[in-house]
Amino acid sequence: MRVVFVHGACVRDGAWWWHRAAALLDRDGVRSSAPLLPSCGETGLAPGVAGPSLPDDVAAVRRELQAGDGPVVVVAHSYGGVVAAEAAAGVERVRHLVFVSSFLPEPGESLASFGDGTPAPYLDFGADGTFGVRAGLATETFMQDCDPEAVEQAHARLVRQSAAVTAQPVAAAAWKDVPSTYLVCALDNGTPPAAQRAQAERAGRVVELRAGHHPFLSQPEAVAGLVLEAARG
């Protein structure tokens, strides 16, 4: 069994965001990886109007899921749930989907389907076709329960991303066919808990944790334990 972690929007280096939970899983013999998302500029192509977007992210994650042998648990965080919904569809080795403060789109839905049509106040959309998190609002919105070291390192990994990913619809919904767990982060100031609970109604199992948007940084033991449960069926 292995775990593939799909990070959220406007950040780079998914392996770092996941590293605290990954270390605990590795101790229990479960290896994990975090594919690079092209729309975040992680593969060398600049994000923007003509830059990589959702289909490129889906293809990158799908390649990671199909690589290697053995069953896979996918852990999708925030925007990562949109990517995983399509990337994991039809991949037989995917045994479980874990959504963390995330989205479970139906085919034809996009990230924008879950908002009210207005940009979130903590996001900045530029004329160059990119968007990013406003640095001055990042800590209180996403990392208010993280330790200072994690906050400092997280800020260094904020990036701008191709804004097209917010409106592009998915073509498939893996959560319809694969067992799933939704982790509601009850102290999240970015994705409102009420919105998370509405999304969680589409999952097979729901767990709540008093944590902010990045529980794999603030409470990695709880997240690793949940993933191990999923891995062991």
Phi, psi and omega in degrees: 000137174224163182243136173244120181261128180247112187283171183274194186280153169062029174223164174235170173065062179304328180298326178290312180304328185265355196296328181290317176291323180300320180297322179290321177294319179300323177299331179264013175083016179251115180272156181216164179213166181220100183295152177283139179257115184303324184294344177265010178078017186278348183248014175099346178267132184289134175290159180148194184303316181259010184273179179296151183218203187306313180302327178290321177296316179301315181296320181294317180289321179298319177299319180295321180293326183275347180282151176074191183237168173086167181289158185229139166253128178260127175250114185247128182249127173053238178306332180304334178294326177294316179296312184295328181305318180271319185297324184273351183296126177079001178271105191298332183284349177285117185259335183203147176243128176246118180257125181247113181043054197233193183230141179240082185286144167284157173305132182096347177267155179232179176301323180293341180296339186261007178247186179258012178094353178249144180296142176297144184297339181271002180250146179239119178258127184257163179291345181274007179083020177240165172218159181203172178275134175292117187304324182291343180251356187297315185294308184291335181276318191241340190226027185294342180252013179264154179287159185304321180297316179296319180298314180299314182289327178295317179300327179290348183248012173283135181222169172268149187228155176299121183292342180302334183297339183285337185248349183282127182279154175274155181259352182209162181225092183300330183295345177288335186242346184248136176306142186218152175232138177246126176260108177278125177263100193289345180252016183289123177266357180263300175261107186306137179308323179297320178293321177298316181296326176295318176294322183297339178296342178274348182270163181282329182219145181233132176232139177248143179223134177282083184212161174280201189291338184238070183294339178288348171263317185275329181220062185298330180298317180295318181291315179299320178297320178295319179293322177297322175301315180295319181296327183268002176073000000 
